[in-house]
Amino acid sequence: MIYSAECCFCESKEIFKFNLCEECYSHLNLNVKFNTLLSNVDDIVVAMQYNKIVREIMWDFKFRDKVHYYRFFADIMSEKLFENKLSKEYKDLCYVPMHRADERERGYNQAKLIAEGICDNTMMNLLHVAEKHRRTAEQVKLKEFDRIMNIKDAFSIVEDVPENIIIVDDVITTGSTVNELAGVLKGGGAKKVAALIAATPSIL
């Protein structure tokens, strides 16, 4: 259905789906799978490929204060959650936490905003079960082994963890961050941990 609004990429006034016009929507690749096995993660669902259009929207969202773009990611990820039947085993969501200083500097945690949007769509529970107690270097600037060491022991449990829980994050490349947090959640009592991610540049 087309209705009057504004495409969040090209500013067209005719919206087709997910707040994109039909032309921009056609450039999304929503048929992706993450191609790395993670030792602590039982299920991984990625919503879309991190291509040019997604990269631009993500940068506006994370670094140019267009926080309302969380809805674009939350809507697509909610659809993927149901398509992959995650809601049958998982009723609770959490998100990758930022260090308090980093979140204060940015003004918000983009993964938390996306998770809140998903919960609004699905009636699932959003839990604040973990914190990032140690600041780390930006993962995007590091090689795979360095990413693992950079994020190691950076998270800790702050609330009771349910048996099954989904981690929400914006981008997955090597999976080091999600895998580290999943391991912490399992150490805190979780038996199954899934990851629901907005985008990845690494596809099959």
Summary of the structure (lengths in Angstrom):
residues: 204
radius of gyration: 16.5
end to end distance: 31.3
largest distance: 48.8
contacts: 663
relative contact order: 0.20
helix: 39%
strand: 21%
